[in-house]
Amino acid sequence: VQLQASGGGLVQPGGSLRLSCAASGRTFGTYTNGWFRQAPGNEREFVGGIRWSDGMARYADSVKGRFTISRDNAKNMGYLQMNSLKPEDMAVYYCAAVKRGLIFSTITDSQQYDYWGQGTQVTVSS
């Protein structure tokens, strides 16, 4: 499975961006798709994740209510819609996947994911 993340860029505070994660090689059908981010000097942190089989999603508290994960099974695409962006959201964002449906308690754990895309930079600045 190869993952390709895209959609990053420069946005003003309060703006929106939608990141995409394209999967090739296998269908996402029974997978879990996660989004993580890493800002300079910080560790990689969980942003959100979705279990493709039933759409169960979980979000970090810092993005809850502002970010939404979705997926298009037919297109093997995952999306991270980011609204009301803040300067503290600025980071390199990574999509990740694992060939099983993670449960609510483990979906936040980066060690559970086997496949990673290259990062896409999100810059929030006026």
ZIQUIUR-V791918 format. One record per residue. RES is the residue in three letters. SS is DSSP state (~ for helix, > for strand, _ for the rest). PSI is psi in whole degrees, -180 to 180 (none if undefined). OMEGA is omega in whole degrees, -180 to 180 (999 if undefined). Layout:
res=(RES:RES)
ss=(SS:SS)
psi=(PSI:PSI)
omega=(OMEGA:OMEGA)
//
This chain:
res=(VAL:GLN:LEU:GLN:ALA:SER:GLY:GLY:GLY:LEU:VAL:GLN:PRO:GLY:GLY:SER:LEU:ARG:LEU:SER:CYS:ALA:ALA:SER:GLY:ARG:THR:PHE:GLY:THR:TYR:THR:ASN:GLY:TRP:PHE:ARG:GLN:ALA:PRO:GLY:ASN:GLU:ARG:GLU:PHE:VAL:GLY:GLY:ILE:ARG:TRP:SER:ASP:GLY:MET:ALA:ARG:TYR:ALA:ASP:SER:VAL:LYS:GLY:ARG:PHE:THR:ILE:SER:ARG:ASP:ASN:ALA:LYS:ASN:MET:GLY:TYR:LEU:GLN:MET:ASN:SER:LEU:LYS:PRO:GLU:ASP:MET:ALA:VAL:TYR:TYR:CYS:ALA:ALA:VAL:LYS:ARG:GLY:LEU:ILE:PHE:SER:THR:ILE:THR:ASP:SER:GLN:GLN:TYR:ASP:TYR:TRP:GLY:GLN:GLY:THR:GLN:VAL:THR:VAL:SER:SER)
ss=(_:>:>:>:>:>:_:_:>:>:>:_:_:_:_:_:>:>:>:>:>:>:>:>:_:_:_:_:_:_:_:>:>:>:>:>:>:>:_:_:_:_:_:_:>:>:>:>:>:>:>:_:_:_:_:_:>:>:>:_:_:_:_:_:_:_:>:>:>:>:>:>:~:~:~:_:>:>:>:>:>:>:_:_:_:_:~:~:~:_:>:>:>:>:>:>:>:>:_:_:_:_:_:_:_:_:_:_:_:~:~:~:_:_:>:>:_:_:_:>:>:>:>:>:_:_)
psi=(129:137:141:114:144:170:-4:169:-165:131:149:154:136:-10:-175:153:152:120:146:150:112:134:137:155:-44:156:155:-7:-56:16:171:134:126:157:133:164:156:120:155:130:-3:161:159:135:153:137:-51:162:155:135:119:-28:-37:1:9:128:151:147:151:148:-32:-18:-4:132:-14:-34:146:131:140:171:156:99:-40:-33:-2:45:141:152:148:104:122:115:163:49:144:159:-32:-7:-8:125:174:127:136:140:150:160:156:146:37:164:113:153:170:-38:-22:-6:-18:-10:113:-25:-18:-15:135:-23:137:141:171:157:159:132:131:121:125:109:147:none)
omega=(175:-179:179:178:179:174:179:179:180:179:178:174:-176:-179:-176:172:172:175:178:177:-179:180:176:177:177:176:-179:-167:-176:-174:163:179:-179:174:178:177:179:176:-180:179:-179:174:176:-178:180:176:-180:179:-180:175:-169:-175:-176:177:177:-178:176:-178:170:-179:-176:-178:-176:-179:179:-178:178:176:175:178:175:-176:-176:-178:-176:-178:170:-176:172:177:-176:179:178:-176:-179:177:180:174:-177:-176:167:-178:-179:169:-176:-180:175:-173:175:178:179:177:-173:-174:-176:-176:-179:-171:-178:180:-180:-173:-176:-174:-178:172:174:-177:173:-173:172:180:180:-175:176:999)
//
